Amino acid sequence: MRGGRSLLVLFVAFGGLLAYLYFVDAKKPVTEEGVEKRDKVFTVDADKIDELKVKSSSGETSTVKKSKDGWRLVEPLTVKVDESAVTGITSNLASAEIQSIVDEAPKDLQAYGLDKPRIEVAFKAAGDKDYRRLLLGGKAPAGGDVYAQLGGQKRVFVIPSFVESSFDRKPFDLRDKQILSFDREKVDRLEIAHGDVKLELTKAGQDWNITAPVQARADSGAVESIVTRLQSAQMKSLPAEQGADLKKYGLDKPVATATVGLGSTRATLAFGKAADEGGDVYAKDVTRPAVVTVAADLLKDVQKNVSDLRRKDIFEFRSFNAKRIEVARGAETLAFEKVKGTGKDATEKWRRVSQQPGDVDQAKVETFLSNLSGLRAQSFADPKTPTGLAAPVATVTAKFDETNKEERVRFGRVGTDVFAARGEEPGAARVETSAFDEAMKSLDALK
């Protein structure tokens, strides 16, 4: 009987323990998904934070303040900030959660790396008189979390390790790294100089044109790409803030310069010699004393010549906006016009207007126009290169668009090479021979 009573007592005690655990567990806050809800490190709205002090693991400190014009780095120097870096700190201060409590009253902070915290972040939000501080110590042995502590409190807890990278910011990490500042929409000129090359380009509407050393159409996409790279160029390091010896960085005689013009305003980036680290190059905004490093491929993108930036399309017209095409080959001239069809709901169609005027196969016309308008320059010939353009094998005159724009292109052949020249534009374009022959073959199909 005594054994039975002992067993009964054990069952009662075990049942009581289960009831207690159930009661305690039921009191824990749970999210809608059934996951235990964790306490926030701080109760603060990220948008309400208006001042930050950061000590990075390198020991460097920064102070950032918000004004009506946005965030600015005010210590150790006054400059614009990298908004994404600052937002990363404020958003993580507002959202960081305590993963678990490690010790409510630790006797030895050294065990947690909090006797000398590696990283410290302090902030003031609207209404705060004093800073609220977060101290980060060493990594927890399991899970990769980081030991942390609030300023003025004893309790040690852990927070996710991914938060640490957003807090561990040096002054350079927090500053704005954009080198040239200009309004992209107002850019109307681009000047490039390197070695013996000096290029000048101007913008008219949406189109770019080369104005020096020759006058020719520019590849607007290629020019806009350079402007984009100059606007988005970021410094990778800051070797000298003030009083730099330009000769030391190869900037006394730059290897290249790129200038964007905006009306009467100019912004110029000068490139110096290669830096020691990672193949970057030294550079500077010519209006500022600082020397920075930039990615080497930025210099490569700037070092273009005339051929690189000339428009490669031989024709401007396209099959959908062409109105009249005339092709002269020797004594023969074929001309086609788009005319209004007859009958109800008639649409425009192509007709042969010389030689032997009459209807033509519309699909074949589209093929011809597509082949012709698709011709592109593979390269541009040296002025001394024989081109055969003095006695063209074909001359094409096209009218297109609603305003009946007109363009005239001559084609010359020397051996297996075919060249094209547009109006008075300098320099003959070398086109793919097979593409030109295919265009002429599709023309012959319309005779």
SVG drawing of the C-alpha trace seen along z (x, -y; Angstrom):
<svg xmlns="http://www.w3.org/2000/svg" viewBox="-16 -80 70 82">
<polyline fill="none" stroke="black" stroke-width="0.4" points="0.0,0.0 2.8,-2.3 4.3,-1.8 0.9,-2.6 0.6,-5.8 4.1,-6.9 3.3,-6.2 0.1,-8.2 2.0,-11.1 4.4,-11.1 1.5,-11.1 -0.1,-14.0 3.2,-15.9 3.9,-15.2 0.4,-16.3 0.9,-19.5 4.1,-20.2 2.4,-19.7 -0.4,-22.1 2.1,-24.6 4.1,-24.4 0.9,-24.7 -0.2,-27.7 3.1,-29.5 3.4,-28.6 -0.1,-29.9 0.9,-33.2 3.7,-33.8 2.8,-36.2 2.3,-34.5 2.0,-35.9 -0.8,-34.9 1.5,-32.3 2.0,-30.7 5.6,-31.8 6.8,-33.2 6.8,-37.0 10.1,-38.6 10.7,-41.9 12.1,-44.7 15.5,-46.1 14.0,-49.6 10.5,-51.0 11.0,-53.7 9.8,-54.7 12.6,-54.8 11.3,-58.0 11.4,-59.7 15.2,-59.2 17.0,-62.5 20.5,-62.0 23.0,-59.1 26.4,-58.5 28.2,-55.5 31.5,-53.9 32.7,-51.2 34.8,-48.2 37.7,-50.1 37.3,-52.7 36.3,-55.5 33.3,-57.6 30.7,-59.4 27.8,-61.8 24.9,-62.1 22.1,-64.6 18.8,-65.1 17.7,-68.6 14.9,-69.9 17.2,-69.2 17.8,-65.6 20.6,-63.7 24.2,-65.1 27.4,-63.8 28.6,-66.4 31.5,-64.7 34.4,-64.1 33.6,-66.3 30.5,-67.9 29.3,-66.3 26.3,-64.7 25.5,-61.2 24.8,-57.9 21.1,-57.8 20.8,-54.0 23.6,-53.5 21.9,-55.8 18.4,-54.3 19.9,-50.9 20.9,-51.9 17.7,-53.6 15.5,-50.9 17.4,-48.2 17.4,-50.2 13.6,-50.2 13.1,-46.6 15.9,-44.7 14.6,-42.0 16.0,-40.3 16.6,-36.7 17.1,-35.6 18.2,-36.9 21.7,-35.5 22.3,-37.0 20.2,-39.4 23.0,-40.5 26.4,-39.4 29.4,-39.5 31.9,-39.4 31.2,-41.3 34.5,-40.2 33.0,-36.8 30.6,-38.5 33.0,-41.0 31.0,-43.8 33.7,-45.1 35.0,-46.9 32.2,-46.9 33.3,-46.5 30.5,-48.6 28.3,-51.3 25.3,-53.0 23.6,-55.8 20.5,-57.8 18.0,-60.4 14.5,-60.4 11.9,-63.1 11.4,-64.0 14.5,-62.4 16.8,-64.4 19.4,-61.8 20.9,-59.3 19.7,-55.7 22.7,-53.4 23.2,-49.9 26.5,-48.1 27.6,-45.1 30.2,-42.6 31.4,-39.2 29.7,-36.5 27.6,-34.0 29.0,-30.4 25.8,-29.0 23.7,-30.4 26.0,-33.3 24.1,-35.9 25.8,-38.8 26.0,-39.6 24.5,-43.0 23.6,-45.4 21.7,-48.6 23.6,-51.6 22.9,-52.0 21.5,-48.4 23.1,-45.2 21.2,-42.7 23.0,-40.9 21.0,-39.5 21.7,-38.4 20.5,-40.0 20.8,-38.6 24.3,-38.9 23.0,-40.3 22.1,-43.5 25.7,-44.0 26.9,-44.9 24.4,-47.8 25.7,-49.3 29.4,-48.7 29.9,-51.9 33.0,-54.1 32.7,-57.8 33.6,-56.8 30.8,-54.2 28.3,-56.9 29.3,-59.7 27.8,-60.2 30.2,-58.7 28.9,-60.2 31.7,-62.1 29.9,-64.4 26.6,-66.0 24.5,-67.2 21.0,-67.1 20.9,-64.4 17.9,-65.9 19.7,-69.2 22.9,-67.7 23.4,-69.0 27.1,-68.5 29.8,-66.0 33.5,-66.5 36.1,-63.6 39.9,-64.0 42.5,-61.3 45.9,-61.1 45.5,-62.8 41.7,-62.3 39.5,-65.2 35.8,-64.7 32.9,-67.1 29.3,-66.1 26.1,-68.1 22.5,-67.1 19.5,-68.2 16.2,-67.0 16.7,-63.3 19.6,-62.9 23.3,-63.3 25.7,-64.6 29.5,-64.6 30.6,-68.2 34.4,-67.8 36.8,-66.6 34.2,-65.7 30.5,-66.4 28.5,-63.2 25.5,-61.5 26.4,-60.0 25.2,-56.7 22.8,-58.3 22.7,-55.1 26.5,-54.9 26.7,-58.6 23.9,-58.3 25.7,-55.3 28.8,-57.4 26.7,-60.2 25.0,-57.6 28.3,-56.2 29.6,-59.7 26.5,-60.6 26.5,-57.3 30.3,-57.1 31.1,-56.3 34.4,-56.8 35.8,-53.5 38.3,-55.1 39.5,-58.6 43.3,-58.7 43.4,-62.5 40.7,-64.9 42.6,-68.1 46.0,-69.5 46.8,-66.5 50.0,-66.4 48.4,-65.9 51.6,-64.6 51.7,-61.7 48.3,-60.5 49.0,-61.3 46.4,-64.0 48.8,-66.9 48.6,-65.6 45.4,-63.5 45.3,-60.5 41.7,-61.4 39.0,-63.9 35.3,-63.7 33.1,-66.9 29.4,-67.1 27.8,-70.5 24.5,-71.8 23.9,-75.2 26.6,-77.4 27.5,-74.8 30.2,-72.2 31.2,-69.1 34.5,-67.5 36.0,-64.2 39.8,-63.8 41.5,-60.4 45.1,-59.8 47.3,-56.8 46.4,-53.3 46.0,-52.9 47.7,-50.1 44.5,-48.5 42.6,-46.2 43.3,-47.9 41.3,-51.0 42.5,-54.4 42.9,-57.8 40.4,-60.5 39.0,-63.8 36.2,-66.3 38.3,-69.2 36.4,-71.7 37.2,-69.9 40.4,-69.2 39.7,-65.6 41.4,-62.7 39.4,-59.5 39.7,-56.1 37.2,-54.8 36.7,-51.5 39.1,-51.0 36.3,-50.2 34.9,-53.7 38.1,-55.0 37.8,-52.4 34.2,-53.5 35.4,-57.1 38.3,-56.4 36.3,-56.3 37.2,-57.5 35.1,-58.9 34.3,-55.5 33.1,-54.1 30.6,-56.9 29.4,-57.3 25.9,-56.0 26.2,-52.6 22.8,-52.6 23.4,-53.5 19.7,-54.7 17.5,-56.5 14.2,-55.4 12.4,-52.2 10.0,-50.1 7.0,-51.4 7.7,-55.1 9.1,-55.0 7.2,-57.0 9.3,-56.7 12.5,-54.7 14.5,-55.3 17.5,-53.1 19.8,-54.0 22.1,-51.3 24.0,-52.2 21.5,-53.3 18.6,-51.7 16.5,-53.5 13.7,-51.8 11.4,-53.9 8.6,-52.9 6.0,-55.0 3.4,-54.3 0.0,-55.4 -3.6,-55.4 -5.5,-52.3 -8.8,-52.3 -12.2,-51.1 -13.9,-51.2 -11.6,-50.9 -8.6,-50.8 -5.1,-51.2 -1.9,-52.5 0.1,-50.2 3.4,-50.3 3.5,-50.8 6.4,-50.8 6.4,-54.2 9.4,-53.6 10.4,-51.6 7.2,-50.0 4.8,-51.5 2.4,-49.0 1.5,-47.0 4.1,-45.1 4.0,-42.2 3.6,-44.0 5.5,-41.3 8.4,-41.5 8.6,-45.3 8.6,-44.9 11.5,-42.4 13.4,-44.8 12.8,-47.8 13.8,-45.7 17.0,-44.5 18.0,-48.0 17.2,-49.8 19.0,-47.1 22.4,-47.8 24.9,-48.9 28.5,-50.1 31.0,-47.4 33.7,-50.0 34.7,-53.4 37.4,-53.5 40.6,-55.5 40.5,-58.5 43.2,-56.8 41.2,-53.6 39.8,-53.0 36.0,-52.9 34.7,-52.9 32.3,-55.7 33.5,-57.9 31.6,-55.5 28.8,-54.1 27.3,-50.7 24.1,-51.9 22.6,-55.2 19.5,-55.1 17.3,-58.1 14.7,-57.7 11.8,-59.9 10.3,-59.0 8.3,-60.1 5.3,-62.4 7.5,-65.4 9.0,-63.6 12.6,-63.7 15.1,-62.8 18.3,-60.9 20.7,-59.9 23.3,-57.1 25.9,-56.0 27.4,-52.5 30.8,-51.7 32.5,-48.3 36.2,-47.5 36.8,-43.8 34.7,-42.0 34.4,-45.1 31.3,-47.4 31.3,-50.9 28.5,-53.5 28.5,-57.3 25.7,-59.4 25.3,-62.8 28.1,-65.0 29.1,-63.1 32.8,-62.4 34.3,-58.9 32.9,-55.9 31.3,-53.1 32.3,-49.6 29.1,-47.4 28.8,-43.7 29.0,-42.6 26.5,-39.7 23.9,-42.0 24.2,-44.5 24.0,-41.8 20.9,-40.4 19.3,-43.9 20.0,-44.1 18.7,-40.6 15.4,-41.5 15.3,-44.7 15.7,-42.6 12.7,-40.5 10.5,-43.7 11.4,-44.3"/>
</svg>
